[in-house]
Amino acid sequence: MVTFDPALADVAVVVRDDGRWRLDVRRLTGDVLASTPLHVDGAFQPRALSLATRLLERWGVAASPAWDGHHGTWSTLLSPAPSPGLLRTPAL
């Protein structure tokens, strides 16, 4: 269950905290909107980033395809996921 407005989400950050990895959804101001642990075995980066991307999709947030890494922390910009129920104007 998501407890934040996806329209407010600016960035997702995967960080290591006390030996465990977690996903934070933040505003550009640094305010944390949501945080969840990532339970990952084996090779960290590909599995954790895939898991984080799937979680974000479930929360109604679209992650940019590129995750930037720096000193064991990865981040990506976010935008509200498009709603399949919205009417779209057909291309001409």
C-alpha positions as CSV (number, residue, x, y, z in Angstrom):
1,M,0.0,0.0,0.0
2,V,1.4,3.4,-1.0
3,T,1.1,6.2,1.5
4,F,2.4,9.1,-0.7
5,D,1.1,11.0,-3.7
6,P,3.1,9.7,-6.7
7,A,2.9,13.1,-8.3
8,L,5.2,14.4,-5.5
9,A,8.0,11.8,-6.1
10,D,11.1,13.2,-7.7
11,V,13.8,10.7,-7.2
12,A,14.4,7.1,-6.1
13,V,17.5,6.2,-4.2
14,V,18.8,2.7,-3.4
15,V,21.1,3.0,-0.4
16,R,22.9,0.7,2.1
17,D,22.0,1.3,5.7
18,D,23.5,-0.8,8.5
19,G,24.4,-3.6,6.1
20,R,20.9,-3.7,4.5
21,W,19.7,-2.2,1.3
22,R,16.6,-0.1,1.0
23,L,14.7,1.9,-1.5
24,D,13.8,5.5,-0.7
25,V,11.4,7.7,-2.7
26,R,12.3,11.3,-2.2
27,R,11.5,14.9,-3.2
28,L,14.3,16.9,-4.6
29,T,14.4,18.8,-1.3
30,G,15.5,15.5,0.4
31,D,12.2,14.8,2.1
32,V,11.6,11.0,2.2
33,L,8.1,10.1,1.0
34,A,8.5,6.3,1.3
35,S,11.1,3.8,2.3
36,T,11.2,0.0,2.1
37,P,13.9,-2.6,2.6
38,L,15.2,-4.6,-0.4
39,H,15.7,-8.2,0.4
40,V,18.3,-9.3,-2.3
41,D,20.5,-12.3,-2.5
42,G,23.5,-12.7,-4.8
43,A,24.7,-10.1,-7.2
44,F,23.3,-6.9,-5.8
45,Q,23.0,-4.3,-8.5
46,P,21.0,-6.0,-11.3
47,R,18.6,-7.7,-8.9
48,A,18.1,-4.8,-6.5
49,L,17.5,-2.2,-9.3
50,S,15.1,-4.5,-11.0
51,L,13.2,-5.1,-7.8
52,A,13.2,-1.3,-7.0
53,T,11.9,-0.6,-10.5
54,R,9.0,-3.1,-10.1
55,L,8.1,-1.7,-6.7
56,L,8.0,1.8,-8.1
57,E,5.7,0.7,-10.9
58,R,3.3,-0.9,-8.4
59,W,3.3,2.4,-6.5
60,G,2.3,4.3,-9.6
61,V,5.7,5.9,-10.2
62,A,7.8,5.5,-13.4
63,A,11.6,5.4,-13.1
64,S,13.9,6.6,-15.8
65,P,15.6,3.6,-17.4
66,A,19.1,4.7,-16.2
67,W,20.2,4.4,-12.6
68,D,23.2,6.5,-11.7
69,G,25.6,4.9,-9.3
70,H,28.0,6.6,-6.9
71,H,29.8,4.9,-4.0
72,G,27.4,2.1,-3.6
73,T,24.3,4.3,-3.9
74,W,22.0,4.3,-7.0
75,S,19.5,7.0,-8.0
76,T,17.1,7.7,-10.8
77,L,14.6,10.4,-11.6
78,L,10.9,9.7,-11.3
79,S,7.6,10.8,-12.8
80,P,4.0,9.7,-12.3
81,A,3.3,6.5,-14.2
82,P,0.8,7.0,-17.1
83,S,-2.6,5.7,-16.2
84,P,-4.0,3.2,-18.7
85,G,-7.5,4.5,-18.0
86,L,-6.8,8.0,-19.4
87,L,-8.2,8.9,-22.8
88,R,-5.5,9.7,-25.3
89,T,-5.8,11.7,-28.5
90,P,-5.0,9.5,-31.5
91,A,-2.0,10.5,-33.5
92,L,-2.8,12.1,-36.9
